[in-house]
Amino acid sequence: MVEKTVLVDQLKAAVEENGLIGVTTDMWTANKRRHFVSLAVHYMDNGTLCARILTVSQFHEKKTGENIRISIETTCCKLGLPLTLLIDHCYFVMDNGSNIKCALATFKRLPCACHMLALVVKHTLQPQSQVVESDHGLDFVEKIQRIVTDVKAIVAYCKRSELKKQLTSSLRHIKDTKWNSVLHMLSSVLEAKDRLWKLLSDGQPAKNFHDIDWSAVQALIEFLQPFDDTTKQLEGDRYPTLHRVYQQFCKLKCLMTLSSNDSEPLKYLKRKDCSIYFRKFVFLTYIVLYVFLTPNSKD
């Protein structure tokens, strides 16, 4: 508790010196349906950007906006952070969940750029309501989903068998909470493809492996990689990132432009992505203005 008291004193000093601090909050569900909520703070201390976990606590109520708001306010008051400080001197970075929007309605808020990128990827990779004729007369996204399922099964097979010991590089699993784990899994399997081709014996895993359209896998990797690179640029907590949001958006917009050198699957993904990208990505005016107010912004 002593450390929390010191941290709260640092936050109050940061407010007096700089006027604002940043707060991020997240909720997740652990085993046995236990819900948790966290608060992290971001502030300047003697010219250094600091990121610290303020609290992690179990959340027992229904995840409504009102209950989340009460939890956040109660926790901060217990720590000695008055409500007026939260309202006047804090910016909350949040996802687009309706409950969290409701909970933070009275506070200054910023949409999380990384979460918006994740939404773009998620919706791009979802099957469309109507089948779109593409290279093989099938919706390419449905084809990709079958490929991801087959690759996931192959990775699981290699992990539980002796094959993993015969590979020179490790295979990556999919993590349900991270969209970019699909990219990492496909990249790791593509890197080990030639070796796997020799090691996989007759049977279902080998059949699935040999039936995979590797040009489609390559197209998906090429499509997802810029989103992963952009996320890495924006998720740093040891350096300012606000001025990078619009820069990275423009860079990604250029990378998603159709090129004559693109494969047909990649063209398909880019065309589908364009209809979602601008709708999901939200900008506030001062995010754009901050680019011009940052001296070292050169891009």
N, C-alpha and C positions, 0 to 999 in steps of 0.2 A: 504493500500500500504506500510505502514511503516513495517508491519509484514513481507511482502514479501521481503523488502529490508534487514531486519535482517536475514531472512532465506537464501537469496542469499549470504550474508556475511558469514554465517555459512558453506555453501557449499564450498565456496572458501577456507575457513580455513581448512575444512576437506580434500580438495584436497591437500593443502600444507602439511598437517600433514600425510595423509595416501596415497595420490597418486590417489585414485579412489573413486568414488561414484556410487551408483546404481540408475537407473531410470526405472520405469515401466510406460507403456502407455496403454490406453484402449479407445475403441470407442463404443458407444451404441446409440440406437435410442429411443427417448422418444415419447410421444404422438404427433400426427399431423406430423409425419415423421421428427421431429427435431433431428439432429445429434449432438452429443457432443464428445469431446475428452478431456482426462485428462492426466496429468503428475504427478507422485508421485516420491519422491526422498528418498533414503535410504543411510544413512551416519553415520559415527562414530563421536560422540561429547563427548570428555573427557572420552573415554572408553565405552560409552553407544551407542548402536545401535538405531538410530532414524529413524522414518518413517513419512514423512510429505507430504501433498498434495501441489504440487507446483501451478498447475492451473487446472481449469475446464472451458472450453469455448465451445461455440456453433460452429459447423463446417458447413459452408455454401456451400462448394464446393463438387464436386463428390469425392467419397472416393478412389481416385487413389493414388498410392504410391508417385507420385510426389507432389500432393496436400498435403498429410499428412506430407511429409518431409518439405515442405515450411512452413506449419502451426507450426510444432514443432520448427524449426529454428527461425522463426519470433517471436514466443512467448518467447523463451529463450533469444533472443537478446533484446527484450523489457524489460525483467527483469534484464538485465545486465549480463547474462551468455554468454560469447563469444563462437562462433562456435568452436574455437580451444580447449576450455575446454571440450566441448561435445565430440569432436572426440578423444582427447588424454586421457581424464580422466573419462569418463563415460562408464558404461556397461548398455545397454538397455536389460531388460528382456521382451520378447515378445511372442505372440502366433505364430501359423504357417500360418497365413493369407498371401497370396501372396502380397497383397498391403502393409502390414506393413513390410514384408521382403524387399520389394523394397524401401520403405521410409527410412529404417535404414541401407541400404546397405553400407554406408560409415562409420558407427559407429561400435563400439564393441558390440556384441550381445550375448545373452544367450537365448536358448529356454526355455519357461516356462514349468516346469515339471508337474505342476498341470493341465495345458492345455493339455499336451500330455496324461495324465491319463484320462482326460475327453474324448479325442478322442478315446482312447482304448475302454472305456465303450460304447460310442456312436456307434461305428462300430460293437462291439460285439452284441449289442441289435438290430441291423438292420436286417431285413429279408434277407436271402441269395437269389441270383438270381435263384437258383434251389432249389426245395423243398428237404429237407434232412429228410429221414425217421428216426424217433425217436420212443419214447415209444408208441405213439398213431398214428404213421404213418403221423404225421404232423411236420412241422418245429417248434421246441420248441420255437424259438424266436417269431414267429407269435402268438403262444399260449400265451406267456408272454405278448405280446402287447394287446391281448384281455383282459387278466386278469387285466392289469394296467388300461385299459379303464373302465372296470366294477368297479374296486375299486375306481377310481376317481369319477365315477357317484354316488357311495354309500356315499363317503365323502361329495360330494356336497349336496346330499339329507339330510344327517344328519345335515349339517351346516345350511341349510335353514329351517329345521323342529325343533321340540321341543326335538328331540332325544339327541342332543348334551348336553342338561342340565341333562340328565339321565346317562351320561357316567362319569366314574371316571377319565378317562384320555382323553386328547384332541386328535383329529384327525388332521393330517397334510395335507395341500394341496400340489399339484405339482406346482412348479415354473418353467416356461418354460426355464428360463435361467440357471437353476441349475440341473444337472443330478442327483445329490445326493438327490434331493427332492423326486425322485421316491422311493429311499430306505427309507427315513424318512416317507413317506406316507404309504408304505406297512408295515413298522415296527409298526406304530401307530395303523393301522387297525388290524394287527395280535395280538397286545397286547389287543385290545378291542374286539376280535372275539367272545368270549363266551358271553359277555354282549350284543353285537350286535345281536347275534343269537337269544336271548330271546326278544329283543326289536323290531326287524324288523317284521312288520305285513305282511300279504299277499299282493302281488303286485309286480311290476317290480323290485324295489330295492331288495326286499327279494329274489326273484327268482334268480337275478344275484348273490347275496351274497351266496346263498346255492349251486349254480352251480360252484363256484370258486374252483379250485384245490389248496388247501392250501399247499400241499407238494411242488407244483411248486413255490408258493409264498415264502415258506421257503428257497427253493433252490436259488431263485433270491436274497433274503436277504443275505444268506451266501456268495454268489458270490460278491455282491456289497460292503459288509461291509469292507473287506480289502482295497478296493480302497478309501473308505471314510476315514478310519483310516490313510492311507498313505497321503492323501490330507491334513488332519489336521496337520500331522507332517511337511509338506513342505510349508504350507501357512503362517507360523508365520512371523510377521514383527518386533518382538522385540528381536529376537535371530537369529544367523546365521543359514542358512538352506542348503547352497551349499554342505557341506560335507555329508548331509543326503540323497542327491538325489540317489547316487549309492547304499548306504546302504538300502534304502527303496525299490529300484528297485530289489535288490537281495532277500530281504525278501518277496516281493510280488511275485517274480518268484517262490519261494519255496511254497507259499500258493496256487499258481495256478497249482501246480503239482498234477496230478491225484492221488487219494487215494482210497483204496479198501472200505473205509467207506463212500465215497461220494455217494449220491443218483444219479440215472440215469440223472435227469435234471441237477444237478450240474456238473456231468461229461461232459455232452453235452456242457454246457457253458464254462467250462475250456478248452475243446478241441477246441472250436471255438475261444476262446480268445487267445490261444497260437499262432495262425497263424497271429494275428494282433499285439500282444504285442510288439515283437521285431522290427517289421517294423515301428511302430508309435513312439517308444521311441528312442530318439536321444541322444547320449552322446558325449561330447567333452572330449578330453584326460585329460585336467586339472581338470574336474569335478571328475574323478576317483582319480587323484593324490591328490586332496584336502583332500580326506579321510585320507591319510597318513600324511598330513601336519597339521591335527587338533589334538592337544594333547589329548583332552577328547573323541576322537572317540574310543569306546570300542567294538561296535557291529561288 
